[in-house]
Amino acid sequence: MNVFIVFAHPDPRSLNGAFRDVAVAELRAQGHAVQVSDLYAAGWKSAVDAADFPARAPGERLSVASASQGAFAARALTDDVRTEQERLLWADAVILQFPLWWFGLPAILKGWVDRVYACGFAYGVGEHSDRRWGDRYGEGTFAGKRAMLIVTTGGWAEHYGPRGINGPIDDLLFPINHGVLYYPGFAVLPPFVAYRTDRLDAAGFETEAERLRDRMRSLADTAPIPYRRQNGGDYLIPSMELRPELGAPGATGFALHLRPET
């Protein structure tokens, strides 16, 4: 497979840097081709602004979605954005790797999503009608590709457990897994999460590194998270609400968007 890793940590000597090296080495040992975008090393520009759309008419009010759509259609996006889009199209599997900072993506990685996921490329794709609401949530540009997260956090696993004060890790990562990855069509694999990373000793690192190697060895075979497909009949169109007969009575929240186990 072709595997594209988007790496977001400011120090290559960090635990994240070590995990990245473990993942790349194992993937290559398995015969996969690997490309890495190191956002900090590249000096990635994270903020969307008028400079992203150089062909836009001077003085025109900036509507990011429409400017993005026009620039993508005209192949007028900036070179850094187009390079990342080409890497996404090249890849059979995409890995986003980052430390969990304030319950979400580091700003530089969020900015990568904001700029690279252009309208017409990652969203705003497909027919919108009373039968479909675009190609998204299981369909779209990245359909047929796999994706997963490699995440580190200083908190304990119990802090992110079903009764943990930080909230369940699957809920915290839902906007990334379901929104950033599943929305444009990726089959999303369960994340690799390393906990208590500030206190990880050499033995602990090797345990986590072997766990990561195992995930890289099974990248092509791991069953994806069973999210419901938007256009598969489970949702009402155009309200995009789950049909009332689906899900446990009175249930709400992210788990509604998972297909029940059969």
C-alpha positions as CSV (number, residue, x, y, z in Angstrom):
1,M,0.0,0.0,0.0
2,N,0.9,3.7,-0.3
3,V,0.8,5.2,3.2
4,F,0.7,8.9,3.9
5,I,1.5,10.1,7.4
6,V,0.7,13.7,8.5
7,F,2.8,14.4,11.5
8,A,2.2,17.3,13.9
9,H,4.7,17.7,16.8
10,P,7.2,20.5,17.1
11,D,10.1,18.4,18.3
12,P,11.4,15.4,16.3
13,R,13.0,14.1,19.5
14,S,9.7,13.7,21.2
15,L,7.8,10.6,21.9
16,N,5.7,11.3,18.9
17,G,8.8,11.6,16.8
18,A,9.9,8.1,18.1
19,F,6.5,6.7,17.4
20,R,6.6,8.1,13.9
21,D,9.9,6.5,13.3
22,V,8.6,3.1,14.6
23,A,5.6,3.3,12.3
24,V,7.6,4.3,9.2
25,A,10.1,1.5,9.8
26,E,7.5,-1.1,10.3
27,L,5.5,-0.1,7.3
28,R,8.5,-0.1,5.0
29,A,9.6,-3.5,6.5
30,Q,6.1,-4.8,5.4
31,G,6.8,-3.5,1.8
32,H,4.6,-0.4,1.9
33,A,5.6,2.9,0.3
34,V,5.5,5.7,2.9
35,Q,5.4,9.5,2.6
36,V,5.5,11.8,5.6
37,S,4.4,15.5,5.9
38,D,6.1,16.9,9.0
39,L,4.1,20.1,9.4
40,Y,6.3,21.8,11.9
41,A,9.5,21.0,10.0
42,A,7.9,22.3,6.8
43,G,6.8,25.6,8.5
44,W,3.2,24.8,7.5
45,K,0.9,27.9,7.3
46,S,-2.1,27.0,9.4
47,A,-4.4,30.0,8.9
48,V,-6.8,30.2,6.0
49,D,-6.7,33.8,4.6
50,A,-6.8,35.7,1.3
51,A,-3.2,34.6,0.4
52,D,-4.6,31.1,-0.1
53,F,-6.5,32.3,-3.2
54,P,-4.2,34.4,-5.3
55,A,-6.5,34.4,-8.3
56,R,-9.3,36.0,-6.4
57,A,-10.4,39.5,-7.6
58,P,-8.7,42.3,-5.6
59,G,-11.1,43.7,-3.0
60,E,-13.5,40.9,-3.3
61,R,-15.1,39.8,0.0
62,L,-13.5,36.5,1.1
63,S,-16.0,33.6,1.3
64,V,-13.7,30.7,2.1
65,A,-15.9,28.0,0.7
66,S,-16.6,29.7,-2.6
67,A,-13.0,30.9,-3.0
68,S,-11.8,27.4,-2.2
69,Q,-14.2,25.9,-4.7
70,G,-13.2,28.3,-7.5
71,A,-9.5,27.9,-6.8
72,F,-9.7,24.1,-6.7
73,A,-11.7,23.9,-10.0
74,A,-9.2,26.3,-11.7
75,R,-6.1,24.5,-10.2
76,A,-5.2,27.8,-8.7
77,L,-4.7,26.7,-5.1
78,T,-1.2,27.4,-3.6
79,D,1.6,24.9,-4.3
80,D,1.8,23.7,-0.7
81,V,-1.9,22.8,-0.6
82,R,-1.8,21.1,-4.0
83,T,1.2,19.0,-2.9
84,E,-0.8,17.7,0.1
85,Q,-3.8,17.0,-2.0
86,E,-1.7,15.0,-4.4
87,R,-0.3,13.0,-1.5
88,L,-3.8,12.2,-0.3
89,L,-4.8,11.0,-3.7
90,W,-1.6,8.9,-4.0
91,A,-2.3,7.2,-0.6
92,D,-4.2,4.0,0.0
93,A,-4.0,4.7,3.8
94,V,-3.6,8.0,5.6
95,I,-2.5,8.4,9.2
96,L,-2.9,11.6,11.2
97,Q,-0.4,11.6,14.1
98,F,-0.5,14.2,16.9
99,P,-0.5,14.8,20.7
100,L,-4.0,15.5,22.1
101,W,-3.8,19.2,23.1
102,W,-6.8,20.6,24.9
103,F,-9.0,17.8,23.7
104,G,-8.4,18.2,20.0
105,L,-5.9,18.7,17.2
106,P,-2.9,20.9,17.5
107,A,-3.6,24.2,15.7
108,I,-1.1,23.4,12.9
109,L,-2.9,20.1,12.0
110,K,-6.3,21.7,12.2
111,G,-5.0,24.3,9.8
112,W,-3.7,21.6,7.5
113,V,-7.3,20.3,7.3
114,D,-8.8,23.7,6.9
115,R,-6.5,24.5,3.9
116,V,-6.1,21.1,2.2
117,Y,-9.7,20.0,2.4
118,A,-10.8,22.4,-0.3
119,C,-14.4,22.7,-1.5
120,G,-14.8,20.4,-4.5
121,F,-12.0,18.2,-3.2
122,A,-13.0,17.0,0.2
123,Y,-16.5,18.5,0.6
124,G,-19.1,20.0,-1.7
125,V,-18.9,16.8,-3.8
126,G,-21.7,15.0,-5.5
127,E,-25.4,15.4,-6.1
128,H,-27.6,17.3,-3.6
129,S,-31.3,16.3,-4.0
130,D,-34.2,14.8,-2.2
131,R,-32.5,11.4,-2.6
132,R,-28.9,12.2,-1.7
133,W,-27.1,15.0,0.2
134,G,-23.8,14.9,-1.5
135,D,-21.1,12.3,-1.5
136,R,-20.0,12.2,2.1
137,Y,-20.1,10.1,5.3
138,G,-19.0,6.9,3.6
139,E,-18.7,8.2,0.1
140,G,-16.6,10.9,-1.5
141,T,-13.2,11.7,-2.8
142,F,-11.4,9.3,-0.4
143,A,-13.8,6.3,-0.7
144,G,-11.9,3.1,-0.9
145,K,-9.0,4.5,1.2
146,R,-8.3,3.7,4.9
147,A,-7.4,6.2,7.6
148,M,-6.5,6.2,11.3
149,L,-5.2,8.3,14.1
150,I,-2.0,7.9,16.2
151,V,-2.6,9.9,19.3
152,T,-0.6,10.6,22.5
153,T,-2.0,12.0,25.7
154,G,-0.5,12.7,29.2
155,G,-3.7,11.5,30.9
156,W,-4.4,8.0,32.2
157,A,-6.5,5.6,30.2
158,E,-9.0,5.7,33.1
159,H,-9.4,9.5,32.7
160,Y,-10.7,8.8,29.2
161,G,-12.7,5.7,30.1
162,P,-16.5,5.4,30.0
163,R,-16.7,7.1,33.5
164,G,-13.6,9.2,33.2
165,I,-13.7,12.9,33.9
166,N,-12.2,13.8,30.5
167,G,-14.9,12.0,28.7
168,P,-14.6,8.7,26.7
169,I,-11.7,8.9,24.2
170,D,-14.0,7.7,21.4
171,D,-16.3,10.6,22.0
172,L,-13.4,13.1,22.1
173,L,-12.0,11.7,18.8
174,F,-15.4,11.4,17.1
175,P,-15.3,14.9,15.4
176,I,-11.9,13.9,13.9
177,N,-12.7,10.2,13.0
178,H,-16.3,10.8,11.9
179,G,-16.0,14.4,10.6
180,V,-12.5,14.9,9.3
181,L,-12.0,11.3,8.1
182,Y,-15.3,9.6,7.5
183,Y,-17.0,12.6,6.0
184,P,-14.9,12.7,2.8
185,G,-15.1,8.9,2.4
186,F,-12.3,7.2,4.3
187,A,-12.9,3.8,6.0
188,V,-11.8,4.8,9.5
189,L,-9.8,2.4,11.7
190,P,-9.9,2.4,15.5
191,P,-7.2,4.8,16.7
192,F,-3.9,4.0,18.3
193,V,-3.8,5.9,21.6
194,A,-0.9,6.0,24.1
195,Y,-1.7,7.2,27.6
196,R,0.4,8.6,30.4
197,T,3.1,9.5,27.9
198,D,5.0,12.0,30.2
199,R,5.8,9.1,32.5
200,L,6.7,6.5,30.0
201,D,10.0,4.7,30.7
202,A,12.1,2.6,28.3
203,A,10.2,-0.6,29.0
204,G,6.9,1.2,28.7
205,F,8.0,2.7,25.4
206,E,9.0,-0.7,24.0
207,T,5.6,-2.1,25.0
208,E,3.8,0.8,23.2
209,A,6.2,0.6,20.2
210,E,5.4,-3.1,19.8
211,R,1.7,-2.4,20.0
212,L,2.1,0.3,17.3
213,R,4.1,-2.1,15.1
214,D,1.3,-4.6,15.4
215,R,-1.2,-1.9,14.2
216,M,1.0,-1.1,11.3
217,R,1.3,-4.8,10.4
218,S,-2.5,-5.1,10.4
219,L,-3.2,-1.7,8.6
220,A,-4.8,-3.4,5.6
221,D,-6.9,-5.9,7.5
222,T,-8.2,-4.1,10.6
223,A,-12.0,-3.8,10.6
224,P,-13.1,-0.1,10.3
225,I,-15.3,1.6,12.8
226,P,-18.9,0.7,11.7
227,Y,-20.2,4.2,11.1
228,R,-23.6,4.4,9.3
229,R,-23.5,5.6,5.7
230,Q,-25.3,8.8,5.1
231,N,-27.0,7.7,1.8
232,G,-27.6,4.1,2.9
233,G,-31.1,4.7,4.0
234,D,-30.5,5.3,7.8
235,Y,-31.0,9.0,7.6
236,L,-33.9,11.2,6.6
237,I,-33.0,13.6,3.7
238,P,-32.7,16.6,3.8
239,S,-32.9,16.9,7.6
240,M,-30.0,14.3,7.9
241,E,-31.6,12.9,11.2
242,L,-31.3,9.3,12.0
243,R,-34.6,7.6,11.3
244,P,-36.7,7.4,14.5
245,E,-37.0,3.6,14.4
246,L,-33.2,3.2,14.5
247,G,-31.2,3.2,17.7
248,A,-32.3,2.5,21.2
249,P,-35.4,4.4,22.4
250,G,-34.5,7.7,23.9
251,A,-30.8,7.3,23.0
252,T,-28.8,10.3,21.8
253,G,-25.2,11.1,21.2
254,F,-22.4,9.8,19.0
255,A,-23.1,6.1,19.4
256,L,-26.3,6.5,17.4
257,H,-24.1,6.8,14.3
258,L,-22.6,3.4,14.7
259,R,-24.3,0.4,13.0
260,P,-25.4,-2.2,15.6
261,E,-23.4,-5.3,15.9
262,T,-24.9,-8.3,14.0
